[in-house]
Amino acid sequence: MIEVEEDTLTKRIEEIKKHARFTSRTNFEER
């Protein structure tokens, strides 16, 4: 159970990092 939760959390963190990177890139291009 715990391992599955950690794996899901890790994947969610990776998605957040990619989304944050994409957002930062878009904001940088807009400026």
C-alpha positions as CSV (number, residue, x, y, z in Angstrom):
1,M,0.0,0.0,0.0
2,I,2.7,2.5,1.0
3,E,4.8,1.7,-1.9
4,V,1.9,2.3,-4.3
5,E,1.2,5.6,-2.7
6,E,4.8,6.7,-3.0
7,D,4.9,5.7,-6.6
8,T,1.8,7.6,-7.4
9,L,3.1,10.6,-5.5
10,T,6.4,10.5,-7.4
11,K,4.6,10.4,-10.7
12,R,2.4,13.3,-9.6
13,I,5.5,15.3,-8.6
14,E,7.1,14.6,-12.0
15,E,4.0,15.8,-13.8
16,I,3.9,18.9,-11.6
17,K,7.6,19.6,-12.4
18,K,6.9,19.2,-16.2
19,H,3.9,21.5,-15.9
20,A,5.8,24.1,-13.9
21,R,8.7,24.0,-16.4
22,F,6.2,24.4,-19.3
23,T,4.5,27.3,-17.5
24,S,7.8,29.0,-16.7
25,R,8.8,28.7,-20.3
26,T,5.5,30.2,-21.5
27,N,5.8,33.1,-19.1
28,F,9.3,33.7,-20.1
29,E,8.4,33.8,-23.8
30,E,5.5,36.2,-23.1
31,R,7.9,38.6,-21.4
